[in-house]
Amino acid sequence: VSVNDESTAELMGQFYQEFTQQNVTKAEALRRAQLTLLKNDQFSHPYYWAPFVIIGDWR
């Protein structure tokens, strides 16, 4: 099963918006992006945001 295109676009947009903030690590940016989706009724189910993880240099 693949991830949802719409939620992926939303998550990645939010991830990069968060990551461009000063002193925000990739891990923190992903956490914030996932929390944003969690608060969205349309994408609150873990199916939409849980498959995404940071692999490698998470800083």
N, CA, C and O atoms as a Tripos MOL2 file, in Angstrom:
@<TRIPOS>MOLECULE
protein
  236   235    59     0     0
PROTEIN
NO_CHARGES

@<TRIPOS>ATOM
      1 N           0.8580   -1.1820    0.0000 N.3       1 VAL1
      2 CA          0.0000    0.0000    0.0000 C.3       1 VAL1
      3 C           0.8970    1.2360    0.0000 C.2       1 VAL1
      4 O           1.8230    1.3460    0.8030 O.2       1 VAL1
      5 N           0.6130    2.1420   -0.8910 N.am      2 SER2
      6 CA          1.4000    3.3750   -0.9580 C.3       2 SER2
      7 C           0.7620    4.4630   -0.0950 C.2       2 SER2
      8 O          -0.3860    4.3460    0.3330 O.2       2 SER2
      9 N           1.5270    5.5110    0.1450 N.am      3 VAL3
     10 CA          1.0070    6.6230    0.9380 C.3       3 VAL3
     11 C           0.1530    7.5300    0.0590 C.2       3 VAL3
     12 O           0.2870    7.5330   -1.1650 O.2       3 VAL3
     13 N          -0.6970    8.2750    0.6770 N.am      4 ASN4
     14 CA         -1.6160    9.1810   -0.0040 C.3       4 ASN4
     15 C          -0.8590   10.3790   -0.5830 C.2       4 ASN4
     16 O          -0.0740   11.0170    0.1190 O.2       4 ASN4
     17 N          -1.0940   10.6820   -1.8580 N.am      5 ASP5
     18 CA         -0.3940   11.7840   -2.5290 C.3       5 ASP5
     19 C          -0.6950   13.1430   -1.9020 C.2       5 ASP5
     20 O           0.2080   13.9560   -1.7010 O.2       5 ASP5
     21 N          -1.9540   13.3810   -1.5990 N.am      6 GLU6
     22 CA         -2.3550   14.6850   -1.0590 C.3       6 GLU6
     23 C          -1.7430   14.9350    0.3190 C.2       6 GLU6
     24 O          -1.2350   16.0230    0.5900 O.2       6 GLU6
     25 N          -1.7920   13.9250    1.1830 N.am      7 SER7
     26 CA         -1.2250   14.0980    2.5210 C.3       7 SER7
     27 C           0.2990   14.1910    2.4670 C.2       7 SER7
     28 O           0.9080   14.8980    3.2690 O.2       7 SER7
     29 N           0.9150   13.4760    1.5200 N.am      8 THR8
     30 CA          2.3660   13.5560    1.3610 C.3       8 THR8
     31 C           2.7820   14.9630    0.9510 C.2       8 THR8
     32 O           3.7460   15.5080    1.4880 O.2       8 THR8
     33 N           2.0670   15.5470    0.0120 N.am      9 ALA9
     34 CA          2.3630   16.9170   -0.4130 C.3       9 ALA9
     35 C           2.2040   17.8890    0.7530 C.2       9 ALA9
     36 O           3.0220   18.7900    0.9380 O.2       9 ALA9
     37 N           1.1590   17.7000    1.5230 N.am     10 GLU10
     38 CA          0.9130   18.5600    2.6920 C.3      10 GLU10
     39 C           2.0430   18.3990    3.7120 C.2      10 GLU10
     40 O           2.5720   19.3870    4.2220 O.2      10 GLU10
     41 N           2.4030   17.1600    4.0000 N.am     11 LEU11
     42 CA          3.4490   16.8790    4.9860 C.3      11 LEU11
     43 C           4.7900   17.4550    4.5430 C.2      11 LEU11
     44 O           5.4720   18.1090    5.3330 O.2      11 LEU11
     45 N           5.1750   17.2220    3.2990 N.am     12 MET12
     46 CA          6.4760   17.6900    2.8260 C.3      12 MET12
     47 C           6.5310   19.2160    2.7330 C.2      12 MET12
     48 O           7.5660   19.8170    3.0210 O.2      12 MET12
     49 N           5.4400   19.8330    2.3380 N.am     13 GLY13
     50 CA          5.3940   21.2930    2.3270 C.3      13 GLY13
     51 C           5.5960   21.8640    3.7160 C.2      13 GLY13
     52 O           6.3510   22.8160    3.9100 O.2      13 GLY13
     53 N           4.9080   21.2670    4.6800 N.am     14 GLN14
     54 CA          5.0370   21.7130    6.0680 C.3      14 GLN14
     55 C           6.4320   21.4100    6.6020 C.2      14 GLN14
     56 O           7.0010   22.2200    7.3340 O.2      14 GLN14
     57 N           6.9940   20.2490    6.2440 N.am     15 PHE15
     58 CA          8.3420   19.8740    6.6730 C.3      15 PHE15
     59 C           9.3550   20.9340    6.2360 C.2      15 PHE15
     60 O          10.1400   21.4170    7.0530 O.2      15 PHE15
     61 N           9.3400   21.2930    4.9660 N.am     16 TYR16
     62 CA         10.3170   22.2650    4.4700 C.3      16 TYR16
     63 C          10.0630   23.6650    5.0170 C.2      16 TYR16
     64 O          11.0040   24.4350    5.2090 O.2      16 TYR16
     65 N           8.8250   23.9930    5.2650 N.am     17 GLN17
     66 CA          8.5200   25.2830    5.8940 C.3      17 GLN17
     67 C           9.1200   25.3250    7.3000 C.2      17 GLN17
     68 O           9.7100   26.3300    7.6940 O.2      17 GLN17
     69 N           8.9690   24.2460    8.0470 N.am     18 GLU18
     70 CA          9.5250   24.1680    9.4030 C.3      18 GLU18
     71 C          11.0530   24.1180    9.3710 C.2      18 GLU18
     72 O          11.7160   24.7620   10.1850 O.2      18 GLU18
     73 N          11.6090   23.3490    8.4280 N.am     19 PHE19
     74 CA         13.0570   23.1550    8.3680 C.3      19 PHE19
     75 C          13.8010   24.4440    8.0360 C.2      19 PHE19
     76 O          14.9620   24.6000    8.4160 O.2      19 PHE19
     77 N          13.1580   25.3580    7.3410 N.am     20 THR20
     78 CA         13.8210   26.6190    7.0050 C.3      20 THR20
     79 C          13.8570   27.5950    8.1810 C.2      20 THR20
     80 O          14.5000   28.6410    8.1000 O.2      20 THR20
     81 N          13.1700   27.2570    9.2680 N.am     21 GLN21
     82 CA         13.2210   28.0940   10.4640 C.3      21 GLN21
     83 C          14.5900   27.9340   11.1170 C.2      21 GLN21
     84 O          15.1870   26.8590   11.0560 O.2      21 GLN21
     85 N          15.0770   28.9710   11.7250 N.am     22 GLN22
     86 CA         16.3970   28.9570   12.3480 C.3      22 GLN22
     87 C          16.4570   27.9320   13.4830 C.2      22 GLN22
     88 O          15.5560   27.8590   14.3180 O.2      22 GLN22
     89 N          17.5280   27.1470   13.4990 N.am     23 ASN23
     90 CA         17.8190   26.1690   14.5570 C.3      23 ASN23
     91 C          16.7980   25.0390   14.6620 C.2      23 ASN23
     92 O          16.5890   24.5070   15.7520 O.2      23 ASN23
     93 N          16.1640   24.6660   13.5660 N.am     24 VAL24
     94 CA         15.2340   23.5370   13.5690 C.3      24 VAL24
     95 C          15.9000   22.3820   12.8330 C.2      24 VAL24
     96 O          16.2510   22.5030   11.6600 O.2      24 VAL24
     97 N          16.0730   21.2570   13.5320 N.am     25 THR25
     98 CA         16.6770   20.0810   12.9090 C.3      25 THR25
     99 C          15.6700   19.4040   11.9830 C.2      25 THR25
    100 O          14.4770   19.7020   12.0290 O.2      25 THR25
    101 N          16.1520   18.5000   11.1520 N.am     26 LYS26
    102 CA         15.2610   17.7330   10.2820 C.3      26 LYS26
    103 C          14.2720   16.9270   11.1170 C.2      26 LYS26
    104 O          13.0900   16.8430   10.7820 O.2      26 LYS26
    105 N          14.7600   16.3390   12.2020 N.am     27 ALA27
    106 CA         13.8870   15.5390   13.0630 C.3      27 ALA27
    107 C          12.7740   16.3930   13.6700 C.2      27 ALA27
    108 O          11.6170   15.9760   13.7100 O.2      27 ALA27
    109 N          13.1230   17.5700   14.1340 N.am     28 GLU28
    110 CA         12.1220   18.4680   14.7220 C.3      28 GLU28
    111 C          11.1550   18.9740   13.6590 C.2      28 GLU28
    112 O           9.9580   19.0980   13.9150 O.2      28 GLU28
    113 N          11.6690   19.2650   12.4700 N.am     29 ALA29
    114 CA         10.8070   19.7210   11.3780 C.3      29 ALA29
    115 C           9.7990   18.6370   11.0100 C.2      29 ALA29
    116 O           8.6270   18.9330   10.7770 O.2      29 ALA29
    117 N          10.2460   17.3870   10.9560 N.am     30 LEU30
    118 CA          9.3320   16.2850   10.6520 C.3      30 LEU30
    119 C           8.3010   16.1250   11.7640 C.2      30 LEU30
    120 O           7.1170   15.9240   11.4900 O.2      30 LEU30
    121 N           8.7400   16.2120   13.0080 N.am     31 ARG31
    122 CA          7.8120   16.1010   14.1420 C.3      31 ARG31
    123 C           6.7290   17.1730   14.0610 C.2      31 ARG31
    124 O           5.5470   16.8830   14.2440 O.2      31 ARG31
    125 N           7.1300   18.3940   13.7900 N.am     32 ARG32
    126 CA          6.1680   19.4950   13.6900 C.3      32 ARG32
    127 C           5.2080   19.2930   12.5140 C.2      32 ARG32
    128 O           4.0100   19.5510   12.6280 O.2      32 ARG32
    129 N           5.7470   18.8310   11.3940 N.am     33 ALA33
    130 CA          4.9040   18.5820   10.2170 C.3      33 ALA33
    131 C           3.9010   17.4710   10.5050 C.2      33 ALA33
    132 O           2.7350   17.5710   10.1230 O.2      33 ALA33
    133 N           4.3480   16.4180   11.1740 N.am     34 GLN34
    134 CA          3.4410   15.3240   11.5200 C.3      34 GLN34
    135 C           2.3640   15.7940   12.4910 C.2      34 GLN34
    136 O           1.2060   15.3940   12.3720 O.2      34 GLN34
    137 N           2.7310   16.6280   13.4370 N.am     35 LEU35
    138 CA          1.7350   17.1660   14.3690 C.3      35 LEU35
    139 C           0.7100   18.0350   13.6510 C.2      35 LEU35
    140 O          -0.4660   18.0430   14.0160 O.2      35 LEU35
    141 N           1.1510   18.7610   12.6360 N.am     36 THR36
    142 CA          0.2270   19.5750   11.8460 C.3      36 THR36
    143 C          -0.8080   18.6910   11.1670 C.2      36 THR36
    144 O          -1.9970   19.0070   11.1780 O.2      36 THR36
    145 N          -0.3650   17.5860   10.5770 N.am     37 LEU37
    146 CA         -1.3030   16.6670    9.9350 C.3      37 LEU37
    147 C          -2.2040   15.9980   10.9670 C.2      37 LEU37
    148 O          -3.3880   15.7780   10.7110 O.2      37 LEU37
    149 N          -1.6540   15.6780   12.1190 N.am     38 LEU38
    150 CA         -2.4320   15.0410   13.1820 C.3      38 LEU38
    151 C          -3.5910   15.9370   13.6220 C.2      38 LEU38
    152 O          -4.6550   15.4390   13.9920 O.2      38 LEU38
    153 N          -3.3920   17.2380   13.5830 N.am     39 LYS39
    154 CA         -4.4330   18.1870   13.9870 C.3      39 LYS39
    155 C          -5.4520   18.4590   12.8860 C.2      39 LYS39
    156 O          -6.4760   19.0970   13.1300 O.2      39 LYS39
    157 N          -5.1760   17.9770   11.6750 N.am     40 ASN40
    158 CA         -6.0640   18.1580   10.5290 C.3      40 ASN40
    159 C          -7.0250   16.9670   10.4730 C.2      40 ASN40
    160 O          -6.5810   15.8280   10.3300 O.2      40 ASN40
    161 N          -8.3210   17.2110   10.5830 N.am     41 ASP41
    162 CA         -9.3000   16.1220   10.5970 C.3      41 ASP41
    163 C          -9.1750   15.2010    9.3880 C.2      41 ASP41
    164 O          -9.3960   13.9950    9.4960 O.2      41 ASP41
    165 N          -8.8260   15.7630    8.2500 N.am     42 GLN42
    166 CA         -8.7190   14.9720    7.0240 C.3      42 GLN42
    167 C          -7.5350   13.9980    7.0670 C.2      42 GLN42
    168 O          -7.6080   12.9130    6.4900 O.2      42 GLN42
    169 N          -6.4530   14.3760    7.7420 N.am     43 PHE43
    170 CA         -5.2310   13.5760    7.7370 C.3      43 PHE43
    171 C          -4.7960   13.1270    9.1320 C.2      43 PHE43
    172 O          -3.6210   12.8150    9.3270 O.2      43 PHE43
    173 N          -5.6870   13.0860   10.0880 N.am     44 SER44
    174 CA         -5.2930   12.7810   11.4630 C.3      44 SER44
    175 C          -4.9340   11.3130   11.6930 C.2      44 SER44
    176 O          -4.1950   11.0020   12.6270 O.2      44 SER44
    177 N          -5.4370   10.4170   10.8690 N.am     45 HIS45
    178 CA         -5.1230    8.9960   11.0290 C.3      45 HIS45
    179 C          -3.6350    8.7670   10.7400 C.2      45 HIS45
    180 O          -3.0970    9.3550    9.8020 O.2      45 HIS45
    181 N          -2.9590    7.9190   11.5360 N.am     46 PRO46
    182 CA         -1.5310    7.6620   11.3250 C.3      46 PRO46
    183 C          -1.1690    7.1820    9.9180 C.2      46 PRO46
    184 O          -0.0200    7.3240    9.5000 O.2      46 PRO46
    185 N          -2.1150    6.6240    9.1920 N.am     47 TYR47
    186 CA         -1.8680    6.1950    7.8110 C.3      47 TYR47
    187 C          -1.2620    7.3220    6.9820 C.2      47 TYR47
    188 O          -0.4470    7.0760    6.0930 O.2      47 TYR47
    189 N          -1.6600    8.5550    7.2740 N.am     48 TYR48
    190 CA         -1.2500    9.6950    6.4680 C.3      48 TYR48
    191 C           0.1110   10.2750    6.8490 C.2      48 TYR48
    192 O           0.7830   10.8550    5.9970 O.2      48 TYR48
    193 N           0.5310   10.1340    8.1010 N.am     49 TRP49
    194 CA          1.7570   10.7990    8.5240 C.3      49 TRP49
    195 C           2.7990    9.8830    9.1600 C.2      49 TRP49
    196 O           3.9750   10.2440    9.2000 O.2      49 TRP49
    197 N           2.4090    8.7220    9.6520 N.am     50 ALA50
    198 CA          3.3420    7.8480   10.3660 C.3      50 ALA50
    199 C           4.4080    7.1680    9.5030 C.2      50 ALA50
    200 O           5.4770    6.8590   10.0300 O.2      50 ALA50
    201 N           4.1840    6.9170    8.2120 N.am     51 PRO51
    202 CA          5.2110    6.2090    7.4290 C.3      51 PRO51
    203 C           6.5080    7.0010    7.2220 C.2      51 PRO51
    204 O           7.5030    6.4340    6.7710 O.2      51 PRO51
    205 N           6.5140    8.2710    7.5370 N.am     52 PHE52
    206 CA          7.6730    9.1040    7.2400 C.3      52 PHE52
    207 C           8.6420    9.1460    8.4140 C.2      52 PHE52
    208 O           8.2610    9.4790    9.5370 O.2      52 PHE52
    209 N           9.8880    8.8060    8.1430 N.am     53 VAL53
    210 CA         10.9450    8.8040    9.1530 C.3      53 VAL53
    211 C          12.1980    9.4330    8.5500 C.2      53 VAL53
    212 O          12.3560    9.4840    7.3300 O.2      53 VAL53
    213 N          13.0730    9.9030    9.4100 N.am     54 ILE54
    214 CA         14.3620   10.4400    8.9820 C.3      54 ILE54
    215 C          15.3780    9.3050    9.0560 C.2      54 ILE54
    216 O          15.5080    8.6450   10.0870 O.2      54 ILE54
    217 N          16.0910    9.0850    7.9650 N.am     55 ILE55
    218 CA         17.1460    8.0740    7.9240 C.3      55 ILE55
    219 C          18.4490    8.7880    7.5940 C.2      55 ILE55
    220 O          18.4940    9.6260    6.6930 O.2      55 ILE55
    221 N          19.4950    8.4590    8.3150 N.am     56 GLY56
    222 CA         20.7860    9.1080    8.0680 C.3      56 GLY56
    223 C          21.0000   10.2590    9.0330 C.2      56 GLY56
    224 O          20.5890   10.1910   10.1920 O.2      56 GLY56
    225 N          21.6330   11.2990    8.5640 N.am     57 ASP57
    226 CA         21.9530   12.4560    9.4020 C.3      57 ASP57
    227 C          20.6870   13.2560    9.6900 C.2      57 ASP57
    228 O          20.2300   14.0200    8.8390 O.2      57 ASP57
    229 N          20.1260   13.0900   10.8650 N.am     58 TRP58
    230 CA         18.8560   13.7220   11.2330 C.3      58 TRP58
    231 C          19.0170   15.1680   11.6880 C.2      58 TRP58
    232 O          18.0260   15.8550   11.9350 O.2      58 TRP58
    233 N          20.2650   15.6330   11.7990 N.am     59 ARG59
    234 CA         20.4740   17.0190   12.2490 C.3      59 ARG59
    235 C          20.2200   17.9220   11.0930 C.2      59 ARG59
    236 O          20.3320   19.1410   11.2260 O.2      59 ARG59
@<TRIPOS>BOND
     1     1     2 1
     2     2     3 1
     3     3     4 2
     4     3     5 am
     5     5     6 1
     6     6     7 1
     7     7     8 2
     8     7     9 am
     9     9    10 1
    10    10    11 1
    11    11    12 2
    12    11    13 am
    13    13    14 1
    14    14    15 1
    15    15    16 2
    16    15    17 am
    17    17    18 1
    18    18    19 1
    19    19    20 2
    20    19    21 am
    21    21    22 1
    22    22    23 1
    23    23    24 2
    24    23    25 am
    25    25    26 1
    26    26    27 1
    27    27    28 2
    28    27    29 am
    29    29    30 1
    30    30    31 1
    31    31    32 2
    32    31    33 am
    33    33    34 1
    34    34    35 1
    35    35    36 2
    36    35    37 am
    37    37    38 1
    38    38    39 1
    39    39    40 2
    40    39    41 am
    41    41    42 1
    42    42    43 1
    43    43    44 2
    44    43    45 am
    45    45    46 1
    46    46    47 1
    47    47    48 2
    48    47    49 am
    49    49    50 1
    50    50    51 1
    51    51    52 2
    52    51    53 am
    53    53    54 1
    54    54    55 1
    55    55    56 2
    56    55    57 am
    57    57    58 1
    58    58    59 1
    59    59    60 2
    60    59    61 am
    61    61    62 1
    62    62    63 1
    63    63    64 2
    64    63    65 am
    65    65    66 1
    66    66    67 1
    67    67    68 2
    68    67    69 am
    69    69    70 1
    70    70    71 1
    71    71    72 2
    72    71    73 am
    73    73    74 1
    74    74    75 1
    75    75    76 2
    76    75    77 am
    77    77    78 1
    78    78    79 1
    79    79    80 2
    80    79    81 am
    81    81    82 1
    82    82    83 1
    83    83    84 2
    84    83    85 am
    85    85    86 1
    86    86    87 1
    87    87    88 2
    88    87    89 am
    89    89    90 1
    90    90    91 1
    91    91    92 2
    92    91    93 am
    93    93    94 1
    94    94    95 1
    95    95    96 2
    96    95    97 am
    97    97    98 1
    98    98    99 1
    99    99   100 2
   100    99   101 am
   101   101   102 1
   102   102   103 1
   103   103   104 2
   104   103   105 am
   105   105   106 1
   106   106   107 1
   107   107   108 2
   108   107   109 am
   109   109   110 1
   110   110   111 1
   111   111   112 2
   112   111   113 am
   113   113   114 1
   114   114   115 1
   115   115   116 2
   116   115   117 am
   117   117   118 1
   118   118   119 1
   119   119   120 2
   120   119   121 am
   121   121   122 1
   122   122   123 1
   123   123   124 2
   124   123   125 am
   125   125   126 1
   126   126   127 1
   127   127   128 2
   128   127   129 am
   129   129   130 1
   130   130   131 1
   131   131   132 2
   132   131   133 am
   133   133   134 1
   134   134   135 1
   135   135   136 2
   136   135   137 am
   137   137   138 1
   138   138   139 1
   139   139   140 2
   140   139   141 am
   141   141   142 1
   142   142   143 1
   143   143   144 2
   144   143   145 am
   145   145   146 1
   146   146   147 1
   147   147   148 2
   148   147   149 am
   149   149   150 1
   150   150   151 1
   151   151   152 2
   152   151   153 am
   153   153   154 1
   154   154   155 1
   155   155   156 2
   156   155   157 am
   157   157   158 1
   158   158   159 1
   159   159   160 2
   160   159   161 am
   161   161   162 1
   162   162   163 1
   163   163   164 2
   164   163   165 am
   165   165   166 1
   166   166   167 1
   167   167   168 2
   168   167   169 am
   169   169   170 1
   170   170   171 1
   171   171   172 2
   172   171   173 am
   173   173   174 1
   174   174   175 1
   175   175   176 2
   176   175   177 am
   177   177   178 1
   178   178   179 1
   179   179   180 2
   180   179   181 am
   181   181   182 1
   182   182   183 1
   183   183   184 2
   184   183   185 am
   185   185   186 1
   186   186   187 1
   187   187   188 2
   188   187   189 am
   189   189   190 1
   190   190   191 1
   191   191   192 2
   192   191   193 am
   193   193   194 1
   194   194   195 1
   195   195   196 2
   196   195   197 am
   197   197   198 1
   198   198   199 1
   199   199   200 2
   200   199   201 am
   201   201   202 1
   202   202   203 1
   203   203   204 2
   204   203   205 am
   205   205   206 1
   206   206   207 1
   207   207   208 2
   208   207   209 am
   209   209   210 1
   210   210   211 1
   211   211   212 2
   212   211   213 am
   213   213   214 1
   214   214   215 1
   215   215   216 2
   216   215   217 am
   217   217   218 1
   218   218   219 1
   219   219   220 2
   220   219   221 am
   221   221   222 1
   222   222   223 1
   223   223   224 2
   224   223   225 am
   225   225   226 1
   226   226   227 1
   227   227   228 2
   228   227   229 am
   229   229   230 1
   230   230   231 1
   231   231   232 2
   232   231   233 am
   233   233   234 1
   234   234   235 1
   235   235   236 2
@<TRIPOS>SUBSTRUCTURE
     1 VAL1         2 RESIDUE 1 A VAL
     2 SER2         6 RESIDUE 1 A SER
     3 VAL3        10 RESIDUE 1 A VAL
     4 ASN4        14 RESIDUE 1 A ASN
     5 ASP5        18 RESIDUE 1 A ASP
     6 GLU6        22 RESIDUE 1 A GLU
     7 SER7        26 RESIDUE 1 A SER
     8 THR8        30 RESIDUE 1 A THR
     9 ALA9        34 RESIDUE 1 A ALA
    10 GLU10       38 RESIDUE 1 A GLU
    11 LEU11       42 RESIDUE 1 A LEU
    12 MET12       46 RESIDUE 1 A MET
    13 GLY13       50 RESIDUE 1 A GLY
    14 GLN14       54 RESIDUE 1 A GLN
    15 PHE15       58 RESIDUE 1 A PHE
    16 TYR16       62 RESIDUE 1 A TYR
    17 GLN17       66 RESIDUE 1 A GLN
    18 GLU18       70 RESIDUE 1 A GLU
    19 PHE19       74 RESIDUE 1 A PHE
    20 THR20       78 RESIDUE 1 A THR
    21 GLN21       82 RESIDUE 1 A GLN
    22 GLN22       86 RESIDUE 1 A GLN
    23 ASN23       90 RESIDUE 1 A ASN
    24 VAL24       94 RESIDUE 1 A VAL
    25 THR25       98 RESIDUE 1 A THR
    26 LYS26      102 RESIDUE 1 A LYS
    27 ALA27      106 RESIDUE 1 A ALA
    28 GLU28      110 RESIDUE 1 A GLU
    29 ALA29      114 RESIDUE 1 A ALA
    30 LEU30      118 RESIDUE 1 A LEU
    31 ARG31      122 RESIDUE 1 A ARG
    32 ARG32      126 RESIDUE 1 A ARG
    33 ALA33      130 RESIDUE 1 A ALA
    34 GLN34      134 RESIDUE 1 A GLN
    35 LEU35      138 RESIDUE 1 A LEU
    36 THR36      142 RESIDUE 1 A THR
    37 LEU37      146 RESIDUE 1 A LEU
    38 LEU38      150 RESIDUE 1 A LEU
    39 LYS39      154 RESIDUE 1 A LYS
    40 ASN40      158 RESIDUE 1 A ASN
    41 ASP41      162 RESIDUE 1 A ASP
    42 GLN42      166 RESIDUE 1 A GLN
    43 PHE43      170 RESIDUE 1 A PHE
    44 SER44      174 RESIDUE 1 A SER
    45 HIS45      178 RESIDUE 1 A HIS
    46 PRO46      182 RESIDUE 1 A PRO
    47 TYR47      186 RESIDUE 1 A TYR
    48 TYR48      190 RESIDUE 1 A TYR
    49 TRP49      194 RESIDUE 1 A TRP
    50 ALA50      198 RESIDUE 1 A ALA
    51 PRO51      202 RESIDUE 1 A PRO
    52 PHE52      206 RESIDUE 1 A PHE
    53 VAL53      210 RESIDUE 1 A VAL
    54 ILE54      214 RESIDUE 1 A ILE
    55 ILE55      218 RESIDUE 1 A ILE
    56 GLY56      222 RESIDUE 1 A GLY
    57 ASP57      226 RESIDUE 1 A ASP
    58 TRP58      230 RESIDUE 1 A TRP
    59 ARG59      234 RESIDUE 1 A ARG
